């Protein structure tokens, strides 16, 4: 009897009679080893990114710029809508409590927890989340710090500012919003197959950003620019340094030894059953 078996799987239908277990692979060079170097490369890429926008990115950047300009023009009015003297004490208290989660100590603590947990449990996805999250936070702190120093925008609570910008302030953009969105974006991209994690990450980042406005720490434009900047930085870091993983547990996924376009031919033969043929296996 002649038999042709076609299998569309990532492995041969015939099990290996003598499997040799091997230790989980590690990225070479590792993200830890290149951590500082990656940050330096990030800074070059992030600061020059506006000069290399694609057509699709330009279609997003132009409306974003227009919305930001409109918010800046109306920031004083929208801030005063919350109350000249701060408004509700309970609202301010709740806003300040929520916004603490976006501080550098809180966000860095979350990134560290991911990294330590990943090391302890040999979970590569958690380990990489912590590393890339920390990298994104450092990138964000540098960029936001430079923008604050360059714009020197007074806070909404400063009485009688001389101007909306260049008056010795540090309001633009919101660092808490940028930090929370940078870390949330890395987490959401790492756990893209877990909708609940994505919703929680982006939901918390949104709450922190809004709290910076309702707590009268920032203007709306500060929050918008901080949030978008954090998202862009987190996405950039993930896209640039993410390593494909083997189910997110043991390490980077091994490369397929065979092309998905060409089958792996495996002979089939059984003298007792008078069966011979060939098995064709495609790797996905």
N, C-alpha and C positions, 0 to 999 in steps of 0.2 A: 504494500500500500504506500502510495506517495502522499505526503501531507505538506501543505504550506500554511504556516501560521503567521499572521500579521499582528503585531502588538504595538500600540502607540502609547508607550510609557517611558518613564525615565530610567528603567532598568530592564535587564534581561529576564524573560519568564523562567529561565532555569537558574535556581539559586546556586551561589558559589559554595561548593562542598567544603571548602576550608577557608572561611573568612578570616582575615587578619586584622584585628582591631587596631586602629591607629589613633594617636592623640589628636584632639581637636586642633585645627590649624589656627594660627594667629597671623594677623596682618603684618606684612613686612614691607617697608618699615612701619612700626606701630604708630597709632595716633598719639600715644604718650610721648614717644621719641620726637615726633615732629610737631608737638603742640605749639611751641613758641614760633617755630618757623611758619606754621600754618596761619597763625594770627598775623604775622608780618605780611604774608601773601594776601590774606583777606583784606587788610587795610588798603593795599594797592588796588585790588580788584574792586572793592566797595567804593573808594573815592573816585575811581575812574569810570565806574559803571554808567553814570549819566551820559558819558560821551560815546557809549557803545550800545545804546538802546536799540532793540529791534523794532520793527514796525508795530508789532502787537503791543510791545511795552510802551511805545510812544502814544498809542491810543489810550492807554491807561494813565500815563504821566500827565498828559495835557489836561484832562478833566480834574485830576487830583490837584494840579497847580491852581486851576481856576477856583475850585472849592476852597482850597486853603486861603487864597487871596480874599475870597468873599467872607470867610470866617474871621480873618484878621481885621477886616474893615468893620465888622460888627461885634468883635470880641468884648469890648467894654460894655456895650449894651446888654449882650447876653449874660455877661458876668454879673451885672447889676440886677438882672432879673432874679437872681438868687437872694438878693437882699444886700443893701449897702453895708450893713454891719455884720454880715455873715449869714443871716437867716436863721433857720431853726437850729437850736443847739443839738437836738437829737440827730438831725440829718448830718451835721458836721461831725458828730462823734462817730456815727456809723461809717461815714465816708472815710474818716481817718483810720478807723480800725481795718477796713477793707484794704485801703491803699498800702498799709504796712506790708501786705503780702507781696507787693511789687518792688519793695526795696531790695537793694543789692544783697543784703545779708540773707533775706528770705529766699530770693531766687537762687543765689549761690548755694544755699543750704539744700534746696531741692535738687539741684544738679549734682551736688556732692552725694546726696542720698542715693540717687540713681547709680552713680559710679560705684560707690561702696557696695551697694546691693548686688550690682552686676559682678563685681569681683568675688564677693562671698559666695554667690550662687552659680558662678560660672555662666552667667547669662550675658551673652555678648550684646544683645540689643540694649539692655539696661546700662551696661558699661559704656557703650557708644553714646547713648542718650546723655549720660552724665558728662562725657568728654566734650561732645559737640555743643551741649547746652552751656557748659562753662566757657567754651571758646566763643560762642555767640554772645554771651554776657560781657566778656572782655571787649570784644569788637564793639558792642553797643555802647559800653561805658566810654570808650575812646571817642567814638564819633559824636555821641551826645555831648560829651564834655567840650569838644571843640566847637560844636554848634552853639552851646550855651555861652561860651566865652566870646564867640564872634557876634552873637546877636544881643546879649545883655538885656534881655527883656524883663521889665519889672513884673512881679507877681500881681495877681488881681487885687490883693489886699493892700498894696502899697498906696498910701494916700497921695493924691496930687502928683503923679509922675510927670516928669518933663516931657517924655515921649513914650510911645509904645515900645520902642526898641532903643538900644544903645544908651541905657540909663542905669547901668550897673546892676542889672537883675540877672536871674538865672532861670527864667520861666520857660524859655523856648529851646528845644521841645521838652515834653514830659519824659523824664528819665524812668519813672516808675512804669509808665505805659510802654516805653520802649523795652525795658527789661522783661516785663511780663509777656509781651508779644514775641520777643526773640526766643525765650525759653519755651513758650507754648507752641510755637511753630516747629521747633526741633522735636518736641515730644509728639506733636500731632503727625508729623511726617514719619517719625520712627515707628509709631503705632498706627499706621494708616489703615491697618486691617481691624482696628478696634474703634468703632464709632463712638462708644461711650467715653473712651479716653480723649478722642478728638474734641467731643462736645465739652467735656470737663475742662480741658486745657484752654480752648478758645473762650469758653464761657467765663472762666475765672479771669482771663486776661481782659475781657470786655468789662467785667465788673470793676476791676482795678482801674482801668482807664477812665470809666465814667466817674468813679469815686474821686479822681483827681480834679474833676470839674465841679462836682457837687460839693466837694470839701473846700472849694475856692482856693485850691493850690495852683491851678492852671486855668488858662483860657481854653476854649474849645479847639482852637487851631493848634495849641500846644499839644493837646491830647491826640488830635488826629495825626499830626506829623510824627509824634512819638510812636504811636501805634503802628503806622504804616512803615516807619523806619525799622522798628523792631521785627515786624513780619518779614520785611525784605532781607534783613541781616540774617535772621534765623533760617530762612529759605536758602539763602546763598551758602551759608555754612553747611547746611545739610546736603545740598546738591553737590557741593565741591568736595566734601570729605566723607560722605557716607560710603560704607562698605557693604556690599550685598551679603546677607547673612543666611546661614543654614537654619531656617525656622526661628531665628532670633535667639537661639539657645547656646550653642556650642562654639560658634565662630563663623567666619566668612564661608559662604557656600563654595564648595569645590567646583571648579570649572568642568563642564561636560567634556568627556573625552571624545565624543563623536558629534558630528554636526547634526543639527535637527533636520537638515535637508537630505542627508544620506543615511540610509538604514544601516544598522549593525546586523550582519547576517550570522546566524548561529545554526550549525547543523543539528538535526534531530535524527537519532538512529536507535532502533530497538530490534535486536536480532530475534528475540523471543516472539514479539508481536509482528515481526516482518514489516516494521514501520520505518520509513526513512523520509526525510524532507528537509526543509529549511525554515527557520524562524526569522522574520524581519522585524527589527525593533527600531522605532524612531524615538529619539530622546526629545522631550519637550523642553 
